[in-house]
Amino acid sequence: MPQNKHYQDDILYITQPTRNILLILGAWPSIDQKRSVFPQACNFLLISITYTLLFSELIPGILYWLMEKSTRIRLQIIPLLLYDIMSVSQYGIFIFRRDQLRQCFKYIEEDWEDISANTRNIMLKSAKMGKRLATICAVFMYSGAFTFRTILPLSQGKIVTDQNITIKPFACPGYFFSLDVYVSPIYEILFTIQCVTGILMVSIVISASGLTAIFVMHARGQLKILIDLMRSFVQEPCQEERTVDTKLAQIVKHQIKVRNFLRLVQHTLHEIYLIELTVNTISICLLLYFMIVDWQSRNIAVLCTYLLSITNVVTHIFLFCYTGEQLTSQAEKVAITSCGLEWYRLPNRKARSVILLMIMSNTPTKISAGNIVDLSLKTFGDVMKTSGAYFNMLRNVIE
């Protein structure tokens, strides 16, 4: 019988925002593998619709970029295309890594099922922090998507070219062959499709942040429990050797389980982190450049959109790096605790086991982007400096 009778409600609580989004996208990895045909058919339909909408914007955008002759316009389209490619790639990872994601949530379910009433409060505190991070990311990203997809193109009004052709701007330009996209109702249909697609793209990106927050903050809570186990290991003097062996086995088992969980998370999501850092670094560089270039036009709507987009991208990267920093910081506390254990309270032969605990605890515990760059606040600073460096290089080359 599980120690925590409310573990199912707890899991639903901590995964609520991300679970709802992934259910809409048809990519939620249900822990229960025995599912009926109807839910599987619904997921297949949702996946088909999502991919259709994603490619309906990506393919015309790539064709438009290839056929455009203006260097400035081609540079302006690059952040949009990169964002489209990032969304398609991340969504594909969610679909093809569904079994690994299911295993990650299986770890979470087992941990919540086995915790006691005291440790449940520790886990809930970490889970609330992860949920808060996911909510902050969702607010910023959805507000930015709504502004860019609706307010910006509508605020520009109609544009009349030198050939006396009336153009109604889209948020994402594309090449649609011989289709006249500026007449009703084709314009309204394409405008609505782009708005819906923008919401889907943002939802995919938010899901990546939400999964990271859930997994990393869960591991952070487990590391806090590990610290309590270590302290109780040497708290009572003159313990029997059998009691010491039982407590030591519990600590080692707990530590190995946390490391296996983080290794699985790293294997499942490390490509997503690398894509995020690469795309967002390039996007910040280009958005800064065009914000400076368009400053002379005094177009408040365009400048505010650039500023909001930069804020969203920076906030998104910061939340990823901050989440990784929280894990690293908690792992360092585990290492410090292991080095400060009062080993002299243990029986002479069992005191040697503390050395093994110290060695295991001092092994770095991190998550990285593509096994190349660790997610930390230092990485966030490096991303900002790299974006600034590329921004200066781009300005000097073009000017």
Buried (B, 14 or more C-beta within 10 A) or exposed (E): EEEBEEBEEBBEEBBBBBBBBBBBBBBBBBBEEEEEEEBEEEBEEBBEBBBEBBEBBBEBBBBBBEEBEEEEEBBBBBBBBBBBBBBBBBBBBBBEBBEBBBBBBBBBBBBBBEBEEEBBEBBBEBBEBBBEBBBBBBEBBBBBBBBBBBBBBEBBEEEEEEEEEEEBBBBBBBBEEEEEBBEEEEBEEBBEBBBBBBBBBBBBBBBBBBBBBBBBBBBBBBBBBBBEBBEEBBEEEEBEEEEBEEBBEBBBEBBEBBBEBBEBBBEBBBBBBBBBBBBBBBBBBBBBBBBEBBEEEEBEBBBBBBEBBBBBBBBBBBBBBBBBBBBBEBBBBBBEBBEEBEBEBBEEEBBEBBEEBBEBBBEEBBBBBEEEBBBBBEBBEBBBEBBEEBBEEBBEEEE
